[in-house]
Amino acid sequence: MQARSGDIEDNAALPVMAPVMVLVRPQMGENIGASARAMLNFGLDRMRLVAPRDGWPNPRAVAMASGASPVLERAGVFDDLPAAVADCDWVLATTARGRGLSKPVLTPERAMEQARALGAAGKRVAVLFGPERAGLENDDVARANAIVTVPVNPAFYSLNLAQCVLLLAYEWERQGAEVPPEVEELAGTDLAGHVEVTRLGDHAEERLAAAGFFFPEAKAAGMKRNLRNMWARLRLTRADVQMLHGMLRKLGRGAGE
């Protein structure tokens, strides 16, 4: 089996050369398809397959890939690992087990940080993923420049192939995307302004005072201050303020009115 021409297309014109995800001797077409989906979720489309057990193409992989079938269509297929990484400048091997080999062991975050730096310099990075049953063999890992280990539960460290691909692909995209850590979803409204919240506080105090809430008198000032602090802390929207004003008006008129 030879590499498909689409797989070895030069990526140097891109701002950062994305890593190639190399599935070594994958056993189940479903896992290949799920890996393709995981890759495309995070902007990766360069897959290589080394001696897939059930041959290639695989209809189960296509069915599982759903909308990510273009990743499979351009995947390179190789007889052995040396051929699959022959054009790569840096190779990372994913494994959770100690291999007795002297190599740097990286977190996914550090690995993709290196991959981005190398990709920005026009270098091709390959990430190796082993077969489902037992992962990469020592001879596979020996060909890598570094090991990537996901910090998982040491009592149960086995990851599904597609899950492992997902973690590395996510980390790749996360480091390259300018995504704010928190977004306020306002559902078509805006946050209430200071004046609007102040008026709500005034209205609440008026209704609560009429109901005899601020008792005893010695504690009234502190109770009002705590209420003002609560209104300010809640990050109310204009819709929230309008609804609360309506509730207070209704309570002020009485349930039977």
C-alpha positions in Angstrom: 0.0 0.0 0.0 1.3 3.4 -0.9 0.6 6.9 0.5 -2.3 8.6 -1.3 -1.2 11.8 -3.0 -3.6 13.9 -1.1 -2.0 13.0 2.2 1.5 14.1 1.2 0.4 17.4 -0.3 2.7 20.3 0.9 1.2 22.3 3.7 4.0 24.8 3.9 1.9 27.6 2.6 -0.3 27.5 5.7 0.5 29.8 8.6 1.1 26.8 10.9 1.6 23.3 9.5 -0.9 21.1 11.4 0.2 17.7 12.8 -0.4 14.4 11.0 -2.4 11.9 13.1 -1.0 8.4 12.4 -3.1 5.4 13.5 -0.7 2.5 13.7 -2.3 -0.9 12.9 -5.8 0.2 13.9 -8.2 -2.7 14.3 -11.7 -1.4 14.1 -13.1 0.7 11.3 -15.5 2.3 13.8 -12.5 3.7 15.7 -10.9 5.0 12.6 -14.1 6.8 11.7 -14.6 8.2 15.2 -11.0 9.4 15.1 -11.7 11.2 11.9 -14.7 13.0 13.5 -12.6 13.9 16.5 -9.9 15.4 14.2 -12.2 17.4 12.1 -14.0 18.8 15.2 -10.8 20.6 16.0 -9.6 21.5 12.5 -7.3 18.6 11.7 -7.7 16.7 8.5 -4.4 14.9 7.9 -4.7 11.2 8.8 -2.4 8.3 8.0 -3.1 4.6 8.5 -0.4 2.0 9.1 -1.5 -1.5 8.1 -5.2 -1.3 9.1 -6.2 -4.8 10.2 -9.4 -4.9 8.1 -7.9 -3.3 5.0 -8.8 0.0 3.4 -11.2 1.5 2.5 -13.5 0.4 5.3 -17.2 1.0 5.1 -17.6 0.9 8.9 -15.1 3.8 9.2 -17.1 5.8 6.6 -20.4 5.2 8.5 -18.9 6.2 11.8 -17.1 9.3 10.4 -20.5 10.8 9.4 -19.6 14.3 8.0 -15.9 13.8 8.5 -15.6 11.3 5.6 -13.3 13.8 3.7 -10.6 13.1 6.3 -10.8 9.4 5.4 -10.9 10.0 1.6 -7.6 11.8 1.7 -6.0 9.5 4.3 -2.6 8.0 3.5 -2.2 4.3 3.8 1.2 2.7 4.5 2.5 -0.8 5.0 4.8 0.1 7.9 5.5 2.9 10.3 8.9 4.0 8.9 7.2 4.7 5.6 4.4 6.6 7.3 6.7 9.0 9.0 9.5 9.2 6.5 8.7 12.9 5.6 8.1 14.0 9.2 10.5 16.2 11.2 9.3 15.4 14.7 7.4 12.3 15.9 5.3 12.0 19.1 4.2 8.7 20.4 1.1 8.5 22.7 1.3 5.9 25.4 0.3 5.6 29.0 2.8 3.0 30.1 6.5 3.2 31.0 8.6 1.8 28.1 12.1 1.7 29.6 13.2 4.2 27.0 15.1 7.4 27.6 12.8 10.0 26.1 11.0 13.2 27.1 7.5 12.5 28.4 5.1 15.4 27.6 1.6 16.3 28.6 -0.8 16.9 25.7 -0.5 20.6 26.4 3.3 20.6 26.1 3.3 18.3 23.1 0.9 20.5 21.1 2.8 23.6 22.2 5.9 22.0 20.6 3.9 21.0 17.6 2.7 24.5 17.0 6.2 26.0 17.3 7.5 23.4 14.8 4.6 23.8 12.5 5.1 27.5 12.4 8.6 26.9 11.3 7.3 24.7 8.4 8.2 21.4 10.1 5.9 18.4 9.8 4.9 16.8 13.1 3.4 13.3 13.4 1.5 12.0 16.4 1.3 8.2 16.7 -1.6 6.3 18.2 -1.4 2.6 18.8 -3.9 -0.3 18.0 -6.8 -0.7 20.3 -5.8 -3.9 22.0 -2.5 -3.0 23.5 -1.3 0.4 22.1 2.0 1.1 20.5 4.8 -1.5 20.7 8.2 -0.6 22.0 9.6 -0.7 18.5 7.1 1.9 17.5 7.8 4.2 20.4 11.6 3.9 19.8 11.1 5.7 16.5 9.5 8.7 18.2 11.3 11.8 19.5 9.1 12.1 22.6 6.3 10.4 24.4 2.9 12.0 25.1 1.1 10.7 28.2 -2.4 11.9 29.2 -2.8 12.4 32.9 -5.5 9.8 33.6 -6.6 7.6 36.5 -3.5 5.4 37.1 -5.9 2.6 38.1 -7.6 2.7 34.8 -5.4 4.4 32.2 -6.7 2.7 29.0 -8.2 5.2 26.5 -10.2 4.4 23.5 -8.3 5.2 20.3 -10.7 8.0 19.2 -10.7 9.4 22.7 -7.0 9.8 22.7 -7.1 11.4 19.2 -9.8 13.8 20.5 -7.7 14.9 23.5 -4.7 15.7 21.3 -6.8 17.4 18.6 -8.6 19.5 21.3 -5.3 20.6 22.8 -4.0 21.6 19.3 -7.0 23.7 18.6 -7.3 25.2 22.1 -3.8 26.6 21.8 -4.4 28.2 18.5 -7.9 29.7 19.1 -8.6 33.0 20.7 -11.6 31.8 22.8 -12.5 33.8 25.9 -12.7 31.5 29.0 -16.2 32.8 29.8 -19.0 34.3 27.8 -22.1 35.8 29.1 -25.1 34.4 27.1 -27.8 37.0 27.3 -30.4 35.4 25.2 -31.4 38.5 23.3 -31.3 41.0 26.2 -28.6 43.1 27.8 -27.2 43.4 31.2 -29.0 45.9 33.4 -27.3 49.2 33.9 -26.4 50.6 37.3 -29.3 53.0 37.3 -31.8 50.2 36.5 -30.4 48.0 39.3 -30.5 50.9 41.7 -34.2 51.6 40.9 -35.0 47.9 41.4 -33.3 48.1 44.8 -35.4 51.2 45.7 -38.6 49.4 44.7 -37.7 46.3 46.7 -36.9 48.4 49.8 -40.2 50.2 49.5 -42.2 47.0 49.3 -40.3 45.3 52.0 -40.5 48.3 54.3 -44.3 48.4 53.8 -44.4 44.7 54.7 -42.5 45.3 58.0 -39.4 43.4 56.8 -36.7 45.7 58.2 -37.0 44.8 61.8 -35.7 45.5 64.3 -34.8 49.1 63.5 -31.3 48.7 64.7 -30.5 46.2 62.0 -32.4 47.9 59.2 -29.4 49.7 57.7 -27.3 46.6 57.5 -30.2 44.6 56.0 -30.7 47.2 53.3 -26.9 47.3 52.5 -26.9 43.5 52.2 -29.8 43.7 49.8 -28.1 46.3 47.7 -25.0 44.2 47.5 -27.0 41.2 46.5 -28.7 43.1 43.6 -25.3 44.3 42.4 -23.7 40.8 42.6 -26.4 39.0 40.6 -25.5 40.5 37.2 -29.1 41.0 36.4 -30.3 41.5 32.8 -32.9 44.1 31.8 -35.4 41.3 31.4 -34.7 40.1 34.9 -35.2 43.6 36.3 -38.5 44.1 34.4 -39.7 40.8 35.7 -38.7 41.6 39.3 -40.4 45.0 39.2 -43.6 43.2 38.0 -43.4 40.7 40.8 -42.9 43.5 43.4 -45.9 45.4 42.0 -48.1 42.4 42.1 -47.1 41.6 45.7 -47.7 45.1 46.7 -51.3 45.0 45.3 -52.1 41.7 46.9 -52.7 38.2 45.5 -56.4 38.7 45.0 -56.1 41.9 42.9 
